[in-house]
Amino acid sequence: MDNQIDSNKTYLSVAQVAGHLNVSKMTIYRLVHTGKLPAVRIGQSYRVSEDAVAKYLEGGTVRAT
């Protein structure tokens, strides 16, 4: 988890990321806690940058042949 917030980025809540990826919030929390999806903690909640979500998806993309 990163502790720096870049004011030029858009940050999403865990629920928003889960909705965009069509997975549960628990799945996103697991990705955050294992370090596979970088996030910042604000109070007791986490925020994930749109850039981090895009990078995560690019890393998991498989090209069908």
Backbone torsions as a table, in degrees:
resi	resn	phi	psi	omega
1	MET	NA	133.1	179.4
2	ASP	-90.3	145.8	178.9
3	ASN	-107.6	7.9	-179.0
4	GLN	-104.2	131.5	177.1
5	ILE	-105.7	126.3	177.2
6	ASP	-96.8	115.3	-176.3
7	SER	-68.3	-9.4	178.7
8	ASN	-88.8	-6.3	-178.4
9	LYS	-102.8	157.5	174.4
10	THR	-99.1	130.8	-179.0
11	TYR	-110.7	142.8	-179.0
12	LEU	-116.2	150.1	174.1
13	SER	-75.1	166.1	177.2
14	VAL	-59.5	-41.3	179.5
15	ALA	-63.1	-39.9	178.9
16	GLN	-65.6	-43.7	179.1
17	VAL	-62.7	-45.0	179.6
18	ALA	-59.9	-41.4	178.6
19	GLY	-64.8	-42.6	178.9
20	HIS	-64.1	-37.1	-176.7
21	LEU	-93.2	-3.9	-180.0
22	ASN	58.1	45.9	175.6
23	VAL	-130.4	173.9	179.5
24	SER	-78.8	159.8	175.8
25	LYS	-62.6	-34.4	179.5
26	MET	-61.4	-37.1	177.5
27	THR	-61.0	-43.5	179.2
28	ILE	-65.8	-43.0	177.4
29	TYR	-59.3	-40.7	177.8
30	ARG	-61.8	-43.7	179.4
31	LEU	-63.1	-39.5	178.6
32	VAL	-66.2	-48.2	-175.9
33	HIS	-68.7	-27.2	177.4
34	THR	-86.5	-6.8	178.4
35	GLY	86.5	4.4	-180.0
36	LYS	-76.5	-21.8	178.3
37	LEU	-130.1	105.1	-178.1
38	PRO	-62.9	141.0	179.9
39	ALA	-147.8	163.2	172.9
40	VAL	-114.4	145.3	179.1
41	ARG	-100.3	128.3	177.6
42	ILE	-123.2	107.8	-174.3
43	GLY	65.1	-121.1	179.2
44	GLN	-104.8	7.4	-179.2
45	SER	-116.4	163.1	179.2
46	TYR	-111.2	148.9	173.9
47	ARG	-129.2	138.9	-177.9
48	VAL	-118.7	131.1	179.9
49	SER	-72.9	150.1	176.5
50	GLU	-59.8	-34.9	178.2
51	ASP	-62.4	-41.0	-179.8
52	ALA	-65.6	-38.3	177.9
53	VAL	-64.7	-44.4	-179.8
54	ALA	-62.4	-43.1	179.4
55	LYS	-64.9	-39.7	178.6
56	TYR	-62.2	-44.1	-179.6
57	LEU	-66.2	-38.6	178.1
58	GLU	-62.8	-37.3	-179.6
59	GLY	-69.6	-23.8	-177.9
60	GLY	-103.4	7.1	-177.4
61	THR	-78.0	132.9	177.9
62	VAL	-118.4	131.1	-179.8
63	ARG	-87.4	122.4	178.7
64	ALA	-76.9	140.2	-180.0
65	THR	-119.7	NA	NA
